[in-house]
Amino acid sequence: MTLHLVFSQQGLEDCLLRRHSKDPVVLLGDSTYALLQCDIECFVLSADATARGISDHGNNIRSIDYAGLVELTMAHNPVVSWAN
């Protein structure tokens, strides 16, 4: 499976058009603003969400730390970045 690292809201929109439904998605940076409207299961880097004042995310969002991000990148190949 491909791991999708998403860095912007536009990147998330582009990612969702192209990813396989079982591919994991990680919201990083400014893409964390999309948490309030995200309706897919995904991961969010907790430090990035906290830095943007976002603490409430739905049941379909799993919060991870940097160690969790490293684990995901080691477990998936390829890793694709979406930073539009």
PDB file of N, CA, C and O in Angstrom, chain B, residues numbered from 101:
ATOM      1  N   MET B 101       0.825  -1.184   0.000  1.00  0.00           N
ATOM      2  CA  MET B 101       0.000   0.000   0.000  1.00  0.00           C
ATOM      3  C   MET B 101       0.874   1.253   0.000  1.00  0.00           C
ATOM      4  O   MET B 101       1.985   1.264   0.528  1.00  0.00           O
ATOM      5  N   THR B 102       0.345   2.281  -0.596  1.00  0.00           N
ATOM      6  CA  THR B 102       1.017   3.574  -0.646  1.00  0.00           C
ATOM      7  C   THR B 102       0.620   4.398   0.569  1.00  0.00           C
ATOM      8  O   THR B 102      -0.553   4.441   0.942  1.00  0.00           O
ATOM      9  N   LEU B 103       1.597   5.051   1.185  1.00  0.00           N
ATOM     10  CA  LEU B 103       1.333   5.990   2.269  1.00  0.00           C
ATOM     11  C   LEU B 103       1.301   7.386   1.671  1.00  0.00           C
ATOM     12  O   LEU B 103       2.214   7.769   0.939  1.00  0.00           O
ATOM     13  N   HIS B 104       0.264   8.146   1.974  1.00  0.00           N
ATOM     14  CA  HIS B 104       0.097   9.499   1.438  1.00  0.00           C
ATOM     15  C   HIS B 104       0.328  10.505   2.558  1.00  0.00           C
ATOM     16  O   HIS B 104      -0.408  10.526   3.545  1.00  0.00           O
ATOM     17  N   LEU B 105       1.358  11.344   2.399  1.00  0.00           N
ATOM     18  CA  LEU B 105       1.651  12.411   3.343  1.00  0.00           C
ATOM     19  C   LEU B 105       1.110  13.702   2.752  1.00  0.00           C
ATOM     20  O   LEU B 105       1.560  14.141   1.694  1.00  0.00           O
ATOM     21  N   VAL B 106       0.151  14.308   3.427  1.00  0.00           N
ATOM     22  CA  VAL B 106      -0.563  15.464   2.888  1.00  0.00           C
ATOM     23  C   VAL B 106      -0.200  16.704   3.709  1.00  0.00           C
ATOM     24  O   VAL B 106      -0.306  16.708   4.935  1.00  0.00           O
ATOM     25  N   PHE B 107       0.234  17.765   2.998  1.00  0.00           N
ATOM     26  CA  PHE B 107       0.721  18.977   3.658  1.00  0.00           C
ATOM     27  C   PHE B 107      -0.162  20.203   3.454  1.00  0.00           C
ATOM     28  O   PHE B 107       0.109  21.246   4.049  1.00  0.00           O
ATOM     29  N   SER B 108      -1.199  20.116   2.643  1.00  0.00           N
ATOM     30  CA  SER B 108      -2.066  21.272   2.389  1.00  0.00           C
ATOM     31  C   SER B 108      -3.479  20.783   2.101  1.00  0.00           C
ATOM     32  O   SER B 108      -3.694  19.608   1.803  1.00  0.00           O
ATOM     33  N   GLN B 109      -4.433  21.693   2.193  1.00  0.00           N
ATOM     34  CA  GLN B 109      -5.812  21.319   1.903  1.00  0.00           C
ATOM     35  C   GLN B 109      -5.975  20.962   0.426  1.00  0.00           C
ATOM     36  O   GLN B 109      -6.705  20.028   0.093  1.00  0.00           O
ATOM     37  N   GLN B 110      -5.300  21.699  -0.461  1.00  0.00           N
ATOM     38  CA  GLN B 110      -5.354  21.362  -1.884  1.00  0.00           C
ATOM     39  C   GLN B 110      -4.700  20.003  -2.128  1.00  0.00           C
ATOM     40  O   GLN B 110      -5.174  19.219  -2.950  1.00  0.00           O
ATOM     41  N   GLY B 111      -3.613  19.731  -1.410  1.00  0.00           N
ATOM     42  CA  GLY B 111      -2.968  18.429  -1.512  1.00  0.00           C
ATOM     43  C   GLY B 111      -3.897  17.303  -1.097  1.00  0.00           C
ATOM     44  O   GLY B 111      -3.880  16.228  -1.696  1.00  0.00           O
ATOM     45  N   LEU B 112      -4.716  17.544  -0.067  1.00  0.00           N
ATOM     46  CA  LEU B 112      -5.676  16.530   0.362  1.00  0.00           C
ATOM     47  C   LEU B 112      -6.713  16.273  -0.720  1.00  0.00           C
ATOM     48  O   LEU B 112      -7.045  15.123  -1.004  1.00  0.00           O
ATOM     49  N   GLU B 113      -7.222  17.334  -1.323  1.00  0.00           N
ATOM     50  CA  GLU B 113      -8.201  17.162  -2.397  1.00  0.00           C
ATOM     51  C   GLU B 113      -7.610  16.354  -3.547  1.00  0.00           C
ATOM     52  O   GLU B 113      -8.263  15.451  -4.070  1.00  0.00           O
ATOM     53  N   ASP B 114      -6.376  16.674  -3.946  1.00  0.00           N
ATOM     54  CA  ASP B 114      -5.722  15.940  -5.030  1.00  0.00           C
ATOM     55  C   ASP B 114      -5.454  14.492  -4.645  1.00  0.00           C
ATOM     56  O   ASP B 114      -5.638  13.583  -5.454  1.00  0.00           O
ATOM     57  N   CYS B 115      -5.021  14.283  -3.418  1.00  0.00           N
ATOM     58  CA  CYS B 115      -4.753  12.933  -2.921  1.00  0.00           C
ATOM     59  C   CYS B 115      -6.009  12.077  -2.964  1.00  0.00           C
ATOM     60  O   CYS B 115      -5.972  10.936  -3.426  1.00  0.00           O
ATOM     61  N   LEU B 116      -7.117  12.622  -2.483  1.00  0.00           N
ATOM     62  CA  LEU B 116      -8.353  11.847  -2.413  1.00  0.00           C
ATOM     63  C   LEU B 116      -8.868  11.453  -3.786  1.00  0.00           C
ATOM     64  O   LEU B 116      -9.587  10.462  -3.913  1.00  0.00           O
ATOM     65  N   LEU B 117      -8.516  12.204  -4.805  1.00  0.00           N
ATOM     66  CA  LEU B 117      -8.922  11.864  -6.165  1.00  0.00           C
ATOM     67  C   LEU B 117      -8.117  10.695  -6.734  1.00  0.00           C
ATOM     68  O   LEU B 117      -8.574  10.013  -7.651  1.00  0.00           O
ATOM     69  N   ARG B 118      -6.933  10.468  -6.198  1.00  0.00           N
ATOM     70  CA  ARG B 118      -6.010   9.513  -6.811  1.00  0.00           C
ATOM     71  C   ARG B 118      -5.642   8.303  -5.957  1.00  0.00           C
ATOM     72  O   ARG B 118      -5.134   7.314  -6.485  1.00  0.00           O
ATOM     73  N   ARG B 119      -5.884   8.361  -4.681  1.00  0.00           N
ATOM     74  CA  ARG B 119      -5.436   7.265  -3.823  1.00  0.00           C
ATOM     75  C   ARG B 119      -6.397   6.076  -3.889  1.00  0.00           C
ATOM     76  O   ARG B 119      -7.569   6.221  -4.235  1.00  0.00           O
ATOM     77  N   HIS B 120      -5.881   4.925  -3.556  1.00  0.00           N
ATOM     78  CA  HIS B 120      -6.710   3.730  -3.386  1.00  0.00           C
ATOM     79  C   HIS B 120      -7.397   3.845  -2.034  1.00  0.00           C
ATOM     80  O   HIS B 120      -6.806   4.369  -1.091  1.00  0.00           O
ATOM     81  N   SER B 121      -8.597   3.381  -1.923  1.00  0.00           N
ATOM     82  CA  SER B 121      -9.383   3.569  -0.695  1.00  0.00           C
ATOM     83  C   SER B 121      -8.744   2.949   0.549  1.00  0.00           C
ATOM     84  O   SER B 121      -9.048   3.370   1.665  1.00  0.00           O
ATOM     85  N   LYS B 122      -7.882   1.975   0.381  1.00  0.00           N
ATOM     86  CA  LYS B 122      -7.238   1.338   1.531  1.00  0.00           C
ATOM     87  C   LYS B 122      -5.899   1.976   1.892  1.00  0.00           C
ATOM     88  O   LYS B 122      -5.303   1.623   2.910  1.00  0.00           O
ATOM     89  N   ASP B 123      -5.417   2.914   1.069  1.00  0.00           N
ATOM     90  CA  ASP B 123      -4.147   3.577   1.345  1.00  0.00           C
ATOM     91  C   ASP B 123      -4.280   4.518   2.536  1.00  0.00           C
ATOM     92  O   ASP B 123      -5.224   5.305   2.600  1.00  0.00           O
ATOM     93  N   PRO B 124      -3.337   4.444   3.488  1.00  0.00           N
ATOM     94  CA  PRO B 124      -3.394   5.359   4.629  1.00  0.00           C
ATOM     95  C   PRO B 124      -2.985   6.779   4.226  1.00  0.00           C
ATOM     96  O   PRO B 124      -2.147   6.977   3.346  1.00  0.00           O
ATOM     97  N   VAL B 125      -3.601   7.760   4.894  1.00  0.00           N
ATOM     98  CA  VAL B 125      -3.346   9.176   4.656  1.00  0.00           C
ATOM     99  C   VAL B 125      -2.929   9.797   5.987  1.00  0.00           C
ATOM    100  O   VAL B 125      -3.549   9.545   7.021  1.00  0.00           O
ATOM    101  N   VAL B 126      -1.865  10.616   5.950  1.00  0.00           N
ATOM    102  CA  VAL B 126      -1.422  11.340   7.135  1.00  0.00           C
ATOM    103  C   VAL B 126      -1.539  12.834   6.852  1.00  0.00           C
ATOM    104  O   VAL B 126      -0.981  13.333   5.874  1.00  0.00           O
ATOM    105  N   LEU B 127      -2.267  13.547   7.714  1.00  0.00           N
ATOM    106  CA  LEU B 127      -2.394  14.992   7.590  1.00  0.00           C
ATOM    107  C   LEU B 127      -1.286  15.657   8.394  1.00  0.00           C
ATOM    108  O   LEU B 127      -1.118  15.407   9.587  1.00  0.00           O
ATOM    109  N   LEU B 128      -0.528  16.518   7.697  1.00  0.00           N
ATOM    110  CA  LEU B 128       0.603  17.215   8.298  1.00  0.00           C
ATOM    111  C   LEU B 128       0.501  18.700   7.967  1.00  0.00           C
ATOM    112  O   LEU B 128      -0.173  19.079   7.010  1.00  0.00           O
ATOM    113  N   GLY B 129       1.164  19.532   8.750  1.00  0.00           N
ATOM    114  CA  GLY B 129       1.208  20.958   8.432  1.00  0.00           C
ATOM    115  C   GLY B 129      -0.182  21.554   8.322  1.00  0.00           C
ATOM    116  O   GLY B 129      -1.066  21.269   9.130  1.00  0.00           O
ATOM    117  N   ASP B 130      -0.359  22.398   7.293  1.00  0.00           N
ATOM    118  CA  ASP B 130      -1.636  23.094   7.113  1.00  0.00           C
ATOM    119  C   ASP B 130      -2.790  22.182   6.712  1.00  0.00           C
ATOM    120  O   ASP B 130      -3.947  22.596   6.785  1.00  0.00           O
ATOM    121  N   SER B 131      -2.509  20.969   6.297  1.00  0.00           N
ATOM    122  CA  SER B 131      -3.623  20.069   5.957  1.00  0.00           C
ATOM    123  C   SER B 131      -4.427  19.693   7.189  1.00  0.00           C
ATOM    124  O   SER B 131      -5.553  19.210   7.066  1.00  0.00           O
ATOM    125  N   THR B 132      -3.870  19.907   8.378  1.00  0.00           N
ATOM    126  CA  THR B 132      -4.616  19.586   9.593  1.00  0.00           C
ATOM    127  C   THR B 132      -5.873  20.442   9.732  1.00  0.00           C
ATOM    128  O   THR B 132      -6.799  20.054  10.444  1.00  0.00           O
ATOM    129  N   TYR B 133      -5.927  21.595   9.069  1.00  0.00           N
ATOM    130  CA  TYR B 133      -7.145  22.411   9.088  1.00  0.00           C
ATOM    131  C   TYR B 133      -8.332  21.655   8.487  1.00  0.00           C
ATOM    132  O   TYR B 133      -9.486  21.970   8.781  1.00  0.00           O
ATOM    133  N   ALA B 134      -8.047  20.667   7.653  1.00  0.00           N
ATOM    134  CA  ALA B 134      -9.113  19.881   7.015  1.00  0.00           C
ATOM    135  C   ALA B 134      -9.747  18.874   7.972  1.00  0.00           C
ATOM    136  O   ALA B 134     -10.721  18.215   7.608  1.00  0.00           O
ATOM    137  N   LEU B 135      -9.219  18.743   9.177  1.00  0.00           N
ATOM    138  CA  LEU B 135      -9.758  17.778  10.134  1.00  0.00           C
ATOM    139  C   LEU B 135     -11.233  17.995  10.416  1.00  0.00           C
ATOM    140  O   LEU B 135     -11.977  17.038  10.630  1.00  0.00           O
ATOM    141  N   LEU B 136     -11.649  19.232  10.418  1.00  0.00           N
ATOM    142  CA  LEU B 136     -13.029  19.539  10.760  1.00  0.00           C
ATOM    143  C   LEU B 136     -14.010  19.066   9.706  1.00  0.00           C
ATOM    144  O   LEU B 136     -15.197  18.905   9.989  1.00  0.00           O
ATOM    145  N   GLN B 137     -13.525  18.840   8.487  1.00  0.00           N
ATOM    146  CA  GLN B 137     -14.412  18.409   7.412  1.00  0.00           C
ATOM    147  C   GLN B 137     -13.999  17.077   6.791  1.00  0.00           C
ATOM    148  O   GLN B 137     -14.578  16.651   5.791  1.00  0.00           O
ATOM    149  N   CYS B 138     -13.019  16.433   7.369  1.00  0.00           N
ATOM    150  CA  CYS B 138     -12.495  15.187   6.817  1.00  0.00           C
ATOM    151  C   CYS B 138     -13.448  14.038   7.145  1.00  0.00           C
ATOM    152  O   CYS B 138     -13.811  13.835   8.303  1.00  0.00           O
ATOM    153  N   ASP B 139     -13.846  13.295   6.124  1.00  0.00           N
ATOM    154  CA  ASP B 139     -14.779  12.187   6.349  1.00  0.00           C
ATOM    155  C   ASP B 139     -14.170  10.836   5.995  1.00  0.00           C
ATOM    156  O   ASP B 139     -14.894   9.861   5.797  1.00  0.00           O
ATOM    157  N   ILE B 140     -12.851  10.774   5.917  1.00  0.00           N
ATOM    158  CA  ILE B 140     -12.174   9.502   5.682  1.00  0.00           C
ATOM    159  C   ILE B 140     -11.399   9.129   6.939  1.00  0.00           C
ATOM    160  O   ILE B 140     -11.113   9.977   7.785  1.00  0.00           O
ATOM    161  N   GLU B 141     -11.066   7.859   7.045  1.00  0.00           N
ATOM    162  CA  GLU B 141     -10.178   7.446   8.120  1.00  0.00           C
ATOM    163  C   GLU B 141      -8.773   7.886   7.756  1.00  0.00           C
ATOM    164  O   GLU B 141      -8.295   7.607   6.656  1.00  0.00           O
ATOM    165  N   CYS B 142      -8.110   8.575   8.678  1.00  0.00           N
ATOM    166  CA  CYS B 142      -6.742   9.014   8.405  1.00  0.00           C
ATOM    167  C   CYS B 142      -6.012   9.259   9.713  1.00  0.00           C
ATOM    168  O   CYS B 142      -6.577   9.143  10.801  1.00  0.00           O
ATOM    169  N   PHE B 143      -4.746   9.600   9.575  1.00  0.00           N
ATOM    170  CA  PHE B 143      -3.885   9.925  10.705  1.00  0.00           C
ATOM    171  C   PHE B 143      -3.617  11.422  10.682  1.00  0.00           C
ATOM    172  O   PHE B 143      -3.680  12.057   9.629  1.00  0.00           O
ATOM    173  N   VAL B 144      -3.318  11.980  11.846  1.00  0.00           N
ATOM    174  CA  VAL B 144      -2.893  13.376  11.925  1.00  0.00           C
ATOM    175  C   VAL B 144      -1.694  13.445  12.868  1.00  0.00           C
ATOM    176  O   VAL B 144      -1.684  12.815  13.926  1.00  0.00           O
ATOM    177  N   LEU B 145      -0.695  14.212  12.473  1.00  0.00           N
ATOM    178  CA  LEU B 145       0.452  14.422  13.350  1.00  0.00           C
ATOM    179  C   LEU B 145       0.000  15.356  14.471  1.00  0.00           C
ATOM    180  O   LEU B 145      -0.331  16.516  14.226  1.00  0.00           O
ATOM    181  N   SER B 146      -0.010  14.851  15.680  1.00  0.00           N
ATOM    182  CA  SER B 146      -0.578  15.590  16.811  1.00  0.00           C
ATOM    183  C   SER B 146       0.120  16.926  17.031  1.00  0.00           C
ATOM    184  O   SER B 146      -0.543  17.904  17.376  1.00  0.00           O
ATOM    185  N   ALA B 147       1.423  17.000  16.846  1.00  0.00           N
ATOM    186  CA  ALA B 147       2.149  18.259  17.045  1.00  0.00           C
ATOM    187  C   ALA B 147       1.682  19.332  16.065  1.00  0.00           C
ATOM    188  O   ALA B 147       1.590  20.504  16.428  1.00  0.00           O
ATOM    189  N   ASP B 148       1.388  18.938  14.823  1.00  0.00           N
ATOM    190  CA  ASP B 148       0.926  19.909  13.828  1.00  0.00           C
ATOM    191  C   ASP B 148      -0.489  20.391  14.132  1.00  0.00           C
ATOM    192  O   ASP B 148      -0.791  21.573  13.964  1.00  0.00           O
ATOM    193  N   ALA B 149      -1.351  19.493  14.575  1.00  0.00           N
ATOM    194  CA  ALA B 149      -2.717  19.892  14.934  1.00  0.00           C
ATOM    195  C   ALA B 149      -2.688  20.815  16.145  1.00  0.00           C
ATOM    196  O   ALA B 149      -3.383  21.831  16.165  1.00  0.00           O
ATOM    197  N   THR B 150      -1.906  20.481  17.135  1.00  0.00           N
ATOM    198  CA  THR B 150      -1.805  21.306  18.339  1.00  0.00           C
ATOM    199  C   THR B 150      -1.250  22.687  18.018  1.00  0.00           C
ATOM    200  O   THR B 150      -1.733  23.688  18.548  1.00  0.00           O
ATOM    201  N   ALA B 151      -0.243  22.750  17.157  1.00  0.00           N
ATOM    202  CA  ALA B 151       0.359  24.032  16.775  1.00  0.00           C
ATOM    203  C   ALA B 151      -0.642  24.944  16.087  1.00  0.00           C
ATOM    204  O   ALA B 151      -0.477  26.164  16.097  1.00  0.00           O
ATOM    205  N   ARG B 152      -1.676  24.366  15.491  1.00  0.00           N
ATOM    206  CA  ARG B 152      -2.695  25.150  14.789  1.00  0.00           C
ATOM    207  C   ARG B 152      -3.967  25.311  15.613  1.00  0.00           C
ATOM    208  O   ARG B 152      -4.984  25.784  15.105  1.00  0.00           O
ATOM    209  N   GLY B 153      -3.912  24.921  16.878  1.00  0.00           N
ATOM    210  CA  GLY B 153      -5.051  25.097  17.776  1.00  0.00           C
ATOM    211  C   GLY B 153      -6.197  24.148  17.508  1.00  0.00           C
ATOM    212  O   GLY B 153      -7.340  24.441  17.860  1.00  0.00           O
ATOM    213  N   ILE B 154      -5.909  23.012  16.888  1.00  0.00           N
ATOM    214  CA  ILE B 154      -6.953  22.040  16.561  1.00  0.00           C
ATOM    215  C   ILE B 154      -6.826  20.868  17.524  1.00  0.00           C
ATOM    216  O   ILE B 154      -5.857  20.110  17.485  1.00  0.00           O
ATOM    217  N   SER B 155      -7.813  20.740  18.377  1.00  0.00           N
ATOM    218  CA  SER B 155      -7.765  19.642  19.346  1.00  0.00           C
ATOM    219  C   SER B 155      -8.922  18.672  19.167  1.00  0.00           C
ATOM    220  O   SER B 155      -8.875  17.544  19.659  1.00  0.00           O
ATOM    221  N   ASP B 156      -9.944  19.100  18.476  1.00  0.00           N
ATOM    222  CA  ASP B 156     -11.121  18.256  18.290  1.00  0.00           C
ATOM    223  C   ASP B 156     -11.095  17.656  16.895  1.00  0.00           C
ATOM    224  O   ASP B 156     -11.222  18.367  15.898  1.00  0.00           O
ATOM    225  N   HIS B 157     -10.931  16.359  16.834  1.00  0.00           N
ATOM    226  CA  HIS B 157     -11.030  15.676  15.551  1.00  0.00           C
ATOM    227  C   HIS B 157     -11.875  14.437  15.727  1.00  0.00           C
ATOM    228  O   HIS B 157     -11.909  13.832  16.799  1.00  0.00           O
ATOM    229  N   GLY B 158     -12.553  14.070  14.662  1.00  0.00           N
ATOM    230  CA  GLY B 158     -13.550  13.009  14.706  1.00  0.00           C
ATOM    231  C   GLY B 158     -13.006  11.647  15.069  1.00  0.00           C
ATOM    232  O   GLY B 158     -11.799  11.450  15.207  1.00  0.00           O
ATOM    233  N   ASN B 159     -13.920  10.717  15.221  1.00  0.00           N
ATOM    234  CA  ASN B 159     -13.569   9.341  15.574  1.00  0.00           C
ATOM    235  C   ASN B 159     -12.792   8.636  14.478  1.00  0.00           C
ATOM    236  O   ASN B 159     -12.112   7.644  14.739  1.00  0.00           O
ATOM    237  N   ASN B 160     -12.889   9.142  13.247  1.00  0.00           N
ATOM    238  CA  ASN B 160     -12.196   8.502  12.134  1.00  0.00           C
ATOM    239  C   ASN B 160     -10.755   8.980  11.986  1.00  0.00           C
ATOM    240  O   ASN B 160     -10.051   8.553  11.070  1.00  0.00           O
ATOM    241  N   ILE B 161     -10.312   9.866  12.884  1.00  0.00           N
ATOM    242  CA  ILE B 161      -8.964  10.424  12.827  1.00  0.00           C
ATOM    243  C   ILE B 161      -8.139   9.849  13.967  1.00  0.00           C
ATOM    244  O   ILE B 161      -8.542   9.897  15.129  1.00  0.00           O
ATOM    245  N   ARG B 162      -6.995   9.312  13.624  1.00  0.00           N
ATOM    246  CA  ARG B 162      -6.097   8.755  14.643  1.00  0.00           C
ATOM    247  C   ARG B 162      -4.899   9.676  14.799  1.00  0.00           C
ATOM    248  O   ARG B 162      -4.184   9.933  13.831  1.00  0.00           O
ATOM    249  N   SER B 163      -4.679  10.164  15.985  1.00  0.00           N
ATOM    250  CA  SER B 163      -3.566  11.058  16.279  1.00  0.00           C
ATOM    251  C   SER B 163      -2.286  10.248  16.467  1.00  0.00           C
ATOM    252  O   SER B 163      -2.283   9.235  17.166  1.00  0.00           O
ATOM    253  N   ILE B 164      -1.194  10.702  15.837  1.00  0.00           N
ATOM    254  CA  ILE B 164       0.093  10.020  15.978  1.00  0.00           C
ATOM    255  C   ILE B 164       1.177  11.039  16.326  1.00  0.00           C
ATOM    256  O   ILE B 164       1.024  12.235  16.075  1.00  0.00           O
ATOM    257  N   ASP B 165       2.261  10.553  16.903  1.00  0.00           N
ATOM    258  CA  ASP B 165       3.419  11.395  17.176  1.00  0.00           C
ATOM    259  C   ASP B 165       4.484  11.125  16.118  1.00  0.00           C
ATOM    260  O   ASP B 165       4.242  10.377  15.171  1.00  0.00           O
ATOM    261  N   TYR B 166       5.660  11.728  16.275  1.00  0.00           N
ATOM    262  CA  TYR B 166       6.706  11.554  15.265  1.00  0.00           C
ATOM    263  C   TYR B 166       7.162  10.100  15.141  1.00  0.00           C
ATOM    264  O   TYR B 166       7.470   9.636  14.043  1.00  0.00           O
ATOM    265  N   ALA B 167       7.205   9.386  16.258  1.00  0.00           N
ATOM    266  CA  ALA B 167       7.581   7.965  16.212  1.00  0.00           C
ATOM    267  C   ALA B 167       6.559   7.172  15.397  1.00  0.00           C
ATOM    268  O   ALA B 167       6.928   6.278  14.634  1.00  0.00           O
ATOM    269  N   GLY B 168       5.287   7.497  15.557  1.00  0.00           N
ATOM    270  CA  GLY B 168       4.240   6.833  14.769  1.00  0.00           C
ATOM    271  C   GLY B 168       4.363   7.141  13.293  1.00  0.00           C
ATOM    272  O   GLY B 168       4.109   6.278  12.453  1.00  0.00           O
ATOM    273  N   LEU B 169       4.752   8.369  12.967  1.00  0.00           N
ATOM    274  CA  LEU B 169       4.963   8.744  11.567  1.00  0.00           C
ATOM    275  C   LEU B 169       6.115   7.945  10.966  1.00  0.00           C
ATOM    276  O   LEU B 169       6.028   7.478   9.830  1.00  0.00           O
ATOM    277  N   VAL B 170       7.181   7.790  11.720  1.00  0.00           N
ATOM    278  CA  VAL B 170       8.320   6.994  11.247  1.00  0.00           C
ATOM    279  C   VAL B 170       7.894   5.543  11.023  1.00  0.00           C
ATOM    280  O   VAL B 170       8.266   4.938  10.018  1.00  0.00           O
ATOM    281  N   GLU B 171       7.124   4.989  11.943  1.00  0.00           N
ATOM    282  CA  GLU B 171       6.642   3.613  11.790  1.00  0.00           C
ATOM    283  C   GLU B 171       5.820   3.446  10.517  1.00  0.00           C
ATOM    284  O   GLU B 171       5.984   2.470   9.785  1.00  0.00           O
ATOM    285  N   LEU B 172       4.935   4.408  10.259  1.00  0.00           N
ATOM    286  CA  LEU B 172       4.121   4.334   9.043  1.00  0.00           C
ATOM    287  C   LEU B 172       4.989   4.400   7.786  1.00  0.00           C
ATOM    288  O   LEU B 172       4.760   3.653   6.835  1.00  0.00           O
ATOM    289  N   THR B 173       5.972   5.281   7.778  1.00  0.00           N
ATOM    290  CA  THR B 173       6.810   5.406   6.580  1.00  0.00           C
ATOM    291  C   THR B 173       7.667   4.157   6.373  1.00  0.00           C
ATOM    292  O   THR B 173       7.961   3.786   5.236  1.00  0.00           O
ATOM    293  N   MET B 174       8.064   3.515   7.455  1.00  0.00           N
ATOM    294  CA  MET B 174       8.857   2.287   7.332  1.00  0.00           C
ATOM    295  C   MET B 174       8.004   1.106   6.870  1.00  0.00           C
ATOM    296  O   MET B 174       8.521   0.170   6.259  1.00  0.00           O
ATOM    297  N   ALA B 175       6.710   1.143   7.158  1.00  0.00           N
ATOM    298  CA  ALA B 175       5.824   0.025   6.855  1.00  0.00           C
ATOM    299  C   ALA B 175       5.195   0.107   5.467  1.00  0.00           C
ATOM    300  O   ALA B 175       4.559  -0.850   5.028  1.00  0.00           O
ATOM    301  N   HIS B 176       5.360   1.233   4.767  1.00  0.00           N
ATOM    302  CA  HIS B 176       4.692   1.410   3.479  1.00  0.00           C
ATOM    303  C   HIS B 176       5.684   1.802   2.390  1.00  0.00           C
ATOM    304  O   HIS B 176       6.650   2.528   2.625  1.00  0.00           O
ATOM    305  N   ASN B 177       5.414   1.303   1.211  1.00  0.00           N
ATOM    306  CA  ASN B 177       6.224   1.634   0.046  1.00  0.00           C
ATOM    307  C   ASN B 177       5.336   1.586  -1.170  1.00  0.00           C
ATOM    308  O   ASN B 177       4.720   0.554  -1.436  1.00  0.00           O
ATOM    309  N   PRO B 178       5.248   2.659  -1.913  1.00  0.00           N
ATOM    310  CA  PRO B 178       5.967   3.927  -1.808  1.00  0.00           C
ATOM    311  C   PRO B 178       5.279   4.878  -0.837  1.00  0.00           C
ATOM    312  O   PRO B 178       4.176   4.625  -0.351  1.00  0.00           O
ATOM    313  N   VAL B 179       5.981   5.994  -0.572  1.00  0.00           N
ATOM    314  CA  VAL B 179       5.439   7.099   0.199  1.00  0.00           C
ATOM    315  C   VAL B 179       5.330   8.282  -0.739  1.00  0.00           C
ATOM    316  O   VAL B 179       6.305   8.664  -1.386  1.00  0.00           O
ATOM    317  N   VAL B 180       4.130   8.867  -0.814  1.00  0.00           N
ATOM    318  CA  VAL B 180       3.874   9.974  -1.733  1.00  0.00           C
ATOM    319  C   VAL B 180       3.536  11.222  -0.918  1.00  0.00           C
ATOM    320  O   VAL B 180       2.749  11.156   0.026  1.00  0.00           O
ATOM    321  N   SER B 181       4.133  12.362  -1.286  1.00  0.00           N
ATOM    322  CA  SER B 181       3.853  13.635  -0.627  1.00  0.00           C
ATOM    323  C   SER B 181       2.940  14.478  -1.496  1.00  0.00           C
ATOM    324  O   SER B 181       3.102  14.544  -2.715  1.00  0.00           O
ATOM    325  N   TRP B 182       1.972  15.126  -0.846  1.00  0.00           N
ATOM    326  CA  TRP B 182       1.028  16.021  -1.522  1.00  0.00           C
ATOM    327  C   TRP B 182       1.168  17.386  -0.874  1.00  0.00           C
ATOM    328  O   TRP B 182       0.706  17.599   0.247  1.00  0.00           O
ATOM    329  N   ALA B 183       1.803  18.307  -1.575  1.00  0.00           N
ATOM    330  CA  ALA B 183       2.084  19.618  -0.995  1.00  0.00           C
ATOM    331  C   ALA B 183       1.621  20.761  -1.898  1.00  0.00           C
ATOM    332  O   ALA B 183       2.180  21.854  -1.823  1.00  0.00           O
ATOM    333  N   ASN B 184       0.640  20.546  -2.727  1.00  0.00           N
ATOM    334  CA  ASN B 184       0.186  21.576  -3.654  1.00  0.00           C
ATOM    335  C   ASN B 184      -0.146  22.844  -2.927  1.00  0.00           C
ATOM    336  O   ASN B 184      -0.548  23.827  -3.551  1.00  0.00           O
TER     337      ASN B 184
END
